[in-house]
């Protein structure tokens, strides 16, 4: 590389670094862990800072003694190395002092760990089921349940060749269509499991992270002290779209929470939510004939939020990652019954999950119609809600 090119490259790197350091990126930049908004998260933060300061003091003493010894006993001052091999006093000191320090740090840490496992006096319980790549929340005492997926704006921007600049999307990859809503000041227990692979539910401000394991139920609790929106993500490598599985929690005053419960206990929330009853009952449009145009419009919306992550917006799939194309596929152009069955029940041994419990009959009818008539498939098939209800 010539001198001028090298100077240009260095100047470009410096300009980019300056822009980043002076821009909005610095607003969210922090070296320390978050203090959080729950009792447990604040205790964890206090423990972290206590142990950090202890380590800093120890480091200062040890390195200070090392530097003093190097300077004071250097050869130019005529220092002569000692020939002893053991010093009982020194050995006792460097054994007892670390032991005392560790015990002193272990006592408050143990108290916090015990408190984290104290599930007495729970005010409400929410069952959290992880799926690739979304969360299902079931408010066990309220009769409310719904799926929470990556928001439509983030999902569109992350698609290859979408033409959308992710920097123009608010909370890119950290927003969902249906957030968890909880009341402030209540002790909330989460019961976590998984439908497919290992996941982990993690919101840093809430001071807890738990694995969601297939066939096993984990639990954690928190009590949010401040209203607000708190964001996290799946913290376990759960597959190709692991980075597109955010968690969003809205903590609201009790009155606002009760209003939300009243509103959502009798109506569906979003395109892929199941709020009460069976998936078929959850739809506001479970009867009547719909035109091809109506089905295609609704089907495209459902496909974009539910299917495009794996099969791509253009239906060409990602064969290298094990996601077959739907464009020109025999499954979606020939056997209608097999097509519907695979959407309802999934395909064992693959990442194709069952959507029978995630989508209502109206949405399944729309997305099947869309897949059979988009991208040049043009089968002319029109599937109505009643067709799905009949085979469910």
C-alpha positions as CSV (number, residue, x, y, z in Angstrom):
1,X,0.0,0.0,0.0
2,X,1.4,3.4,-0.9
3,X,1.9,6.2,1.6
4,X,-1.0,8.2,0.3
5,X,-3.4,5.2,0.5
6,X,-2.2,4.4,4.0
7,X,-2.8,8.0,5.1
8,X,-6.2,7.9,3.6
9,X,-7.1,4.7,5.3
10,X,-5.9,6.0,8.7
11,X,-7.8,9.3,8.2
12,X,-11.0,7.3,7.3
13,X,-10.7,5.1,10.4
14,X,-10.1,8.2,12.5
15,X,-13.1,10.0,11.0
16,X,-15.4,6.9,11.6
17,X,-14.2,6.5,15.2
18,X,-14.8,10.2,15.9
19,X,-18.3,10.0,14.5
20,X,-19.1,6.9,16.5
21,X,-17.7,8.3,19.7
22,X,-19.5,11.6,19.3
23,X,-22.8,10.2,18.1
24,X,-25.7,8.5,19.7
25,X,-23.7,5.4,20.2
26,X,-21.9,7.0,23.1
27,X,-25.3,7.6,24.9
28,X,-25.8,3.9,25.4
29,X,-22.1,3.1,26.0
30,X,-21.2,1.9,29.5
31,X,-18.5,-0.3,31.0
32,X,-20.2,-1.3,34.2
33,X,-23.2,-3.6,34.7
34,X,-26.6,-2.1,35.0
35,X,-28.0,-1.4,38.5
36,X,-31.5,-2.5,37.5
37,X,-35.0,-1.7,38.9
38,X,-35.6,-4.7,41.2
39,X,-34.5,-5.5,44.7
40,X,-32.5,-8.4,43.5
41,X,-30.8,-6.5,40.7
42,X,-29.8,-3.8,43.0
43,X,-28.3,-6.3,45.5
44,X,-26.4,-8.0,42.6
45,X,-25.0,-4.6,41.6
46,X,-24.0,-3.8,45.1
47,X,-22.2,-7.2,45.4
48,X,-20.5,-6.6,42.1
49,X,-19.2,-3.2,43.2
50,X,-18.1,-4.5,46.6
51,X,-16.1,-7.4,45.1
52,X,-14.7,-5.0,42.4
53,X,-13.4,-2.6,45.1
54,X,-11.9,-5.5,47.1
55,X,-10.2,-6.8,44.0
56,X,-9.0,-3.2,43.2
57,X,-7.5,-2.8,46.7
58,X,-5.8,-6.2,46.5
59,X,-4.4,-5.4,43.1
60,X,-3.1,-2.1,44.3
61,X,-1.4,-3.7,47.3
62,X,0.1,-6.6,45.3
63,X,1.3,-4.6,42.4
64,X,2.5,-1.9,44.7
65,X,4.6,-4.3,46.6
66,X,5.9,-5.9,43.4
67,X,7.0,-2.5,42.0
68,X,8.6,-1.5,45.3
69,X,10.5,-4.8,45.5
70,X,11.7,-4.5,41.9
71,X,13.0,-0.9,42.5
72,X,14.3,-1.4,46.0
73,X,16.1,-4.7,45.4
74,X,17.5,-4.1,42.0
75,X,21.0,-5.1,41.2
76,X,22.3,-1.6,40.7
77,X,21.7,-0.9,44.4
78,X,23.9,-3.9,45.3
79,X,21.0,-6.1,46.4
80,X,21.9,-9.7,47.0
81,X,19.3,-12.4,46.6
82,X,18.2,-14.3,49.7
83,X,18.7,-18.1,49.8
84,X,15.8,-19.1,52.1
85,X,13.1,-21.5,50.8
86,X,10.3,-21.2,53.4
87,X,8.9,-18.5,55.6
88,X,6.2,-19.9,57.9
89,X,4.8,-16.4,58.9
90,X,4.4,-15.4,55.2
91,X,2.8,-18.7,54.3
92,X,0.3,-18.4,57.2
93,X,-0.5,-14.8,56.2
94,X,-1.1,-15.5,52.5
95,X,-3.3,-18.5,53.4
96,X,-5.4,-16.9,56.2
97,X,-5.9,-13.4,54.6
98,X,-7.4,-14.7,51.3
99,X,-9.6,-17.2,53.3
100,X,-11.0,-14.4,55.4
101,X,-11.6,-12.2,52.4
102,X,-13.4,-15.0,50.5
103,X,-15.6,-15.8,53.6
104,X,-16.4,-12.1,54.0
105,X,-17.5,-11.9,50.4
106,X,-19.4,-15.2,50.5
107,X,-21.7,-14.2,53.3
108,X,-23.6,-11.4,51.6
109,X,-23.5,-13.3,48.3
110,X,-25.2,-16.3,49.9
111,X,-27.9,-14.1,51.4
112,X,-28.7,-12.8,48.0
113,X,-28.7,-16.2,46.4
114,X,-31.1,-17.5,49.1
115,X,-33.4,-14.5,48.5
116,X,-33.4,-15.2,44.8
117,X,-34.8,-18.7,45.5
118,X,-37.4,-17.5,48.0
119,X,-40.8,-18.0,46.2
120,X,-43.0,-17.4,49.2
121,X,-45.7,-14.7,49.0
122,X,-46.0,-14.7,45.2
123,X,-48.6,-12.2,43.9
124,X,-48.9,-13.7,40.4
125,X,-47.4,-16.4,38.1
126,X,-46.7,-16.2,34.4
127,X,-45.8,-19.4,32.4
128,X,-43.1,-18.6,29.8
129,X,-42.7,-21.1,26.9
130,X,-39.8,-20.5,24.5
131,X,-40.0,-21.5,20.9
132,X,-37.7,-20.9,17.9
133,X,-37.8,-17.9,17.8
134,X,-40.5,-16.3,20.0
135,X,-41.9,-16.4,23.5
136,X,-45.4,-17.5,24.7
137,X,-46.7,-15.9,27.9
138,X,-49.6,-17.5,29.8
139,X,-50.9,-15.4,32.7
140,X,-52.0,-18.4,34.8
141,X,-54.4,-16.5,37.1
142,X,-55.8,-14.1,34.5
143,X,-56.8,-16.2,31.6
144,X,-54.6,-14.2,29.2
145,X,-52.0,-15.8,26.9
146,X,-50.2,-14.6,23.8
147,X,-47.1,-15.0,21.6
148,X,-44.4,-12.4,21.5
149,X,-42.2,-12.2,18.4
150,X,-39.7,-9.8,16.9
151,X,-41.5,-6.6,15.8
152,X,-42.6,-6.3,12.2
153,X,-40.3,-3.2,11.6
154,X,-37.2,-5.0,12.9
155,X,-38.2,-8.2,11.0
156,X,-38.5,-6.4,7.8
157,X,-35.2,-4.5,8.2
158,X,-33.2,-7.6,9.0
159,X,-34.2,-9.4,5.8
160,X,-31.5,-9.7,3.2
161,X,-31.8,-7.1,0.4
162,X,-34.7,-5.5,2.2
163,X,-33.5,-2.0,1.3
164,X,-34.4,-0.8,4.8
165,X,-31.7,0.9,6.9
166,X,-31.7,-0.7,10.3
167,X,-30.6,2.6,11.9
168,X,-33.9,4.1,10.9
169,X,-35.8,1.4,13.0
170,X,-36.5,2.3,16.6
171,X,-35.0,-0.4,19.0
172,X,-33.8,-2.5,16.1
173,X,-33.9,-6.2,17.1
174,X,-34.9,-5.2,20.6
175,X,-38.7,-4.7,20.1
176,X,-41.6,-7.1,19.9
177,X,-45.1,-7.1,18.7
178,X,-46.6,-8.1,22.0
179,X,-44.6,-7.3,25.2
180,X,-45.1,-8.8,28.6
181,X,-47.1,-6.4,30.7
182,X,-46.7,-6.6,34.5
183,X,-47.8,-4.4,37.5
184,X,-45.3,-2.4,39.5
185,X,-44.7,-3.5,43.0
186,X,-45.9,-7.1,42.7
187,X,-43.8,-10.2,43.3
188,X,-44.0,-12.0,40.0
189,X,-43.0,-15.6,39.4
190,X,-42.0,-16.9,36.0
191,X,-42.3,-20.6,35.2
192,X,-40.1,-21.3,32.2
193,X,-39.9,-24.2,29.8
194,X,-39.2,-24.7,26.1
195,X,-41.0,-26.4,23.3
196,X,-37.9,-27.2,21.2
197,X,-34.3,-26.4,22.1
198,X,-32.5,-24.6,25.0
199,X,-33.4,-20.9,25.4
200,X,-32.7,-18.4,28.2
201,X,-35.0,-15.5,29.3
202,X,-32.9,-12.5,30.3
203,X,-33.7,-8.9,31.0
204,X,-30.6,-7.2,32.6
205,X,-32.6,-4.6,34.5
206,X,-34.7,-7.2,36.3
207,X,-31.6,-9.0,37.7
208,X,-32.3,-12.5,36.6
209,X,-31.6,-15.0,33.8
210,X,-33.0,-18.5,33.6
211,X,-32.7,-21.3,31.1
212,X,-35.8,-22.6,29.3
213,X,-35.3,-26.3,29.0
214,X,-37.5,-28.8,27.1
215,X,-39.3,-31.1,29.5
216,X,-38.2,-29.2,32.5
217,X,-39.7,-26.2,34.4
218,X,-37.4,-23.5,35.8
219,X,-38.6,-20.6,37.9
220,X,-37.4,-17.1,38.9
221,X,-39.1,-14.1,40.4
222,X,-38.8,-10.4,40.4
223,X,-40.6,-7.3,41.7
224,X,-40.2,-4.2,39.5
225,X,-40.1,-1.0,41.5
226,X,-40.2,1.6,38.7
227,X,-42.6,1.8,35.7
228,X,-40.9,1.6,32.4
229,X,-40.0,-0.5,29.4
230,X,-37.2,-3.1,30.0
231,X,-35.6,-5.0,27.1
232,X,-33.6,-8.2,26.9
233,X,-33.1,-11.2,24.7
234,X,-32.7,-14.9,24.6
235,X,-29.2,-15.5,26.2
236,X,-28.8,-19.1,25.0
237,X,-27.6,-19.9,21.4
238,X,-30.8,-21.4,20.2
239,X,-30.3,-21.6,16.5
240,X,-30.0,-19.6,13.3
241,X,-32.3,-16.8,14.4
242,X,-31.1,-16.6,18.0
243,X,-30.3,-12.9,17.5
244,X,-33.9,-12.1,16.6
245,X,-35.6,-13.3,19.8
246,X,-35.9,-10.3,22.0
247,X,-37.7,-9.9,25.3
248,X,-39.7,-6.7,26.2
249,X,-41.3,-6.1,29.6
250,X,-43.7,-3.2,30.2
251,X,-44.0,-2.4,33.9
252,X,-47.1,-0.3,34.6
253,X,-49.1,1.0,37.6
254,X,-51.7,-1.4,39.0
255,X,-54.7,0.4,37.5
256,X,-53.2,0.4,34.0
257,X,-52.4,-3.3,34.3
258,X,-55.9,-4.1,35.3
259,X,-57.2,-2.2,32.3
260,X,-54.8,-4.1,30.1
261,X,-56.1,-7.4,31.5
262,X,-59.7,-6.4,31.0
263,X,-59.0,-5.5,27.4
264,X,-56.9,-8.5,26.5
265,X,-58.8,-11.3,28.3
266,X,-61.5,-11.2,25.7
267,X,-59.8,-10.3,22.4
268,X,-56.7,-11.4,20.5
269,X,-53.5,-9.3,20.7
270,X,-51.8,-9.0,17.3
271,X,-51.6,-11.4,14.4
272,X,-50.1,-14.3,16.1
273,X,-51.5,-13.9,19.6
274,X,-53.9,-16.3,21.4
275,X,-55.5,-14.5,24.2
276,X,-58.2,-16.8,25.4
277,X,-59.7,-20.1,24.4
278,X,-58.5,-22.1,21.4
279,X,-56.7,-20.6,18.5
280,X,-59.8,-20.8,16.3
281,X,-61.8,-19.0,18.9
282,X,-59.3,-16.2,19.3
283,X,-59.8,-14.7,15.9
284,X,-62.0,-11.8,15.3
285,X,-62.6,-13.2,11.8
286,X,-63.4,-16.9,12.1
287,X,-66.4,-17.1,9.8
288,X,-67.7,-15.9,6.5
289,X,-66.1,-16.1,3.0
290,X,-63.1,-13.9,2.2
291,X,-62.0,-12.9,-1.3
292,X,-58.7,-13.8,-2.8
293,X,-57.5,-10.2,-2.3
294,X,-58.4,-10.2,1.3
295,X,-56.8,-13.5,2.0
296,X,-53.6,-12.5,0.1
297,X,-53.3,-9.3,2.0
298,X,-53.8,-10.9,5.4
299,X,-51.7,-13.9,4.4
300,X,-48.7,-11.7,3.4
301,X,-48.9,-10.0,6.9
302,X,-48.9,-13.4,8.7
303,X,-46.2,-14.8,6.4
304,X,-43.9,-11.7,7.0
305,X,-44.2,-12.0,10.8
306,X,-44.2,-15.8,11.1
307,X,-42.6,-17.5,8.1
308,X,-40.3,-15.1,6.4
309,X,-37.6,-15.5,9.0
310,X,-36.8,-19.0,7.6
311,X,-38.3,-19.1,4.1
312,X,-37.4,-15.5,3.2
313,X,-39.7,-12.8,2.1
314,X,-39.3,-13.9,-1.6
315,X,-40.1,-17.5,-0.7
316,X,-36.7,-18.8,-1.9
317,X,-35.7,-20.1,1.5
318,X,-32.2,-20.8,2.7
319,X,-31.3,-24.3,1.6
320,X,-27.8,-24.2,3.1
321,X,-29.4,-23.6,6.5
322,X,-32.0,-26.3,6.0
323,X,-34.9,-24.0,5.2
324,X,-36.4,-25.1,1.8
325,X,-37.9,-22.7,-0.7
326,X,-41.7,-22.4,-1.0
327,X,-41.5,-20.8,-4.4
328,X,-42.2,-23.6,-6.9
329,X,-42.3,-26.2,-4.1
330,X,-44.4,-29.3,-4.7
331,X,-45.7,-29.0,-1.1
332,X,-47.4,-25.7,-1.7
333,X,-48.4,-26.2,-5.4
334,X,-49.8,-29.7,-5.3
335,X,-51.1,-31.4,-2.1
336,X,-53.3,-29.0,-0.3
337,X,-54.0,-31.3,2.6
338,X,-50.3,-32.0,3.2
339,X,-49.6,-28.3,3.1
340,X,-52.2,-27.5,5.7
341,X,-51.2,-30.4,7.9
342,X,-47.5,-29.3,7.9
343,X,-48.5,-25.8,9.0
344,X,-50.8,-27.1,11.7
345,X,-48.5,-29.9,13.1
346,X,-45.0,-29.0,11.9
347,X,-42.4,-31.4,10.6
348,X,-40.6,-33.7,13.1
349,X,-36.9,-33.6,12.9
350,X,-36.7,-30.2,11.4
351,X,-37.0,-26.6,12.5
352,X,-40.5,-26.4,11.1
353,X,-42.6,-26.0,14.3
354,X,-46.3,-26.6,14.7
355,X,-48.3,-23.4,14.2
356,X,-51.7,-25.0,15.1
357,X,-51.4,-23.6,18.6
358,X,-49.8,-20.3,17.5
359,X,-52.1,-19.1,14.7
360,X,-55.9,-19.0,14.6
361,X,-57.8,-20.7,11.8
362,X,-58.4,-17.4,9.9
363,X,-54.7,-16.6,9.8
364,X,-53.7,-20.1,8.8
365,X,-56.3,-20.0,5.9
366,X,-54.8,-16.7,4.8
367,X,-51.2,-17.7,4.9
368,X,-51.9,-21.0,3.1
369,X,-53.7,-19.1,0.4
370,X,-50.8,-16.6,0.2
371,X,-48.1,-19.3,-0.1
372,X,-50.1,-21.1,-2.8
373,X,-50.5,-18.0,-4.9
374,X,-47.4,-15.9,-4.3
375,X,-44.0,-15.8,-6.1
376,X,-45.5,-17.2,-9.3
377,X,-47.0,-20.3,-7.6
378,X,-50.5,-19.2,-8.9
379,X,-52.5,-22.3,-8.0
380,X,-55.7,-20.3,-7.7
381,X,-56.5,-22.1,-4.5
382,X,-58.6,-20.1,-2.0
383,X,-58.7,-21.5,1.5
384,X,-61.3,-20.3,3.9
385,X,-61.4,-20.4,7.7
386,X,-63.9,-23.2,7.7
387,X,-61.5,-25.4,5.7
388,X,-58.9,-25.2,8.5
389,X,-61.5,-25.7,11.3
390,X,-62.7,-28.8,9.6
391,X,-59.2,-30.5,9.7
392,X,-57.9,-29.1,12.9
